[in-house]
């Protein structure tokens, strides 16, 4: 049985010639929930794009199940991709299709099964994410949380070995976010051996779902290990991150306002 | 030490030229991929039908309207020009040949660029900036086969058909002004059409329509598909700019291609 772990070897990624992450060496273990953690703009989503194969690395390798993703020929690369399900930040549902059609899309495109069978398969995963009553709705008729859940349903319908989620709880209220965490955890339990990779900066989510954590900071991987190891780490940055402290980053919070702007604003507000 | 950004006038002039050559090559490859995917992608028939509805059926009314007024104006202008030479009987020839050889294919293509091409660029552009195209690729669905090939196929069918409709409605428009309003002999009008229009003219019009279909669809889909790589803007603004570029480039290419094709067909 193949183990679907994800390994980064001396990986440098970026856009054009500009490197966002340098020399990343880490393993996201198979069958576990790994959270890629880091501040805004640290390159979490960029790293995810490289795991999916949407961008090519500047240097190094991404190994999935021991195979170098970017050294595969086209048919093998496509076979590898079929093992992946991806939840994009806003769901990335096709606006012209209903929720049911969106969720069924991976099956309708690749399998020659009768329409009722495909629709029932889509309804099954929609029930799992609690959206069975919205099957005939279009994505723009749904809330952000619903779109994310629908995106998750589409990502899991083909029963992938690896599920990758880009900030699944960002922008959600605490209750919906907790529901999403519960869902992700249940996916990992329900689909045995499914490797889950979640990109997040949400600490509540991290504590709810993570088995393994990879922390990125200033273009480097500063921690890779289990959640208890992270919680007990003495690294000042990790402590600061986990305790949500403002840190020593200099931000000039108190700036005198320009009186000309203030006067103009005053007049405008009272006009 | 001089860098690549500091290499003088020649570089500054050369860089945009290279970018244009690059874009033309990219677009040609894009068109070829789109054409190849017509035969490679499954469910092309259903998707082409959907696009036929959007590009063809939904544009029908505006094409009929423009064709009618175009024919009426041609009838009016043609009459007052020909009457000075005492040859109003040639009005049927003038209207039909102008429409079938030139105005039919060109105006239809320009109208379809505004009506359907802009919507192709905007729709695909929005899909690009909202990760929908990436999502298709990740699901192992060829985004070119899913989005571009059906539009190329539908355009290749719609453009000649709508051109033919434009031509027929235009000739009726010429009939309305020439025969019903200005009193030209009805038989002379239609006899002149039948005697002057040859199959070469009709085929030429259809060849132009097919070439315009390929150009317009390629340019519009390409502009939408590459929205995220634009240098002048990002996000929703990039979609707007991509749509504008799609319409402007398509219109220029239609007129340039019309000149080239006419010089070969005459």
Interface residues (C-beta under 8 A of the other chain):
Chain A: X52 X54 X78 X81 X82 X84 X86 X88 X89 X90 X92 X93 X94 X95 X105 X106 X109 X110 X154 X158
Chain B: X42 X43 X126 X127 X130 X131 X132 X134 X135 X136 X137 X138 X139 X140 X141
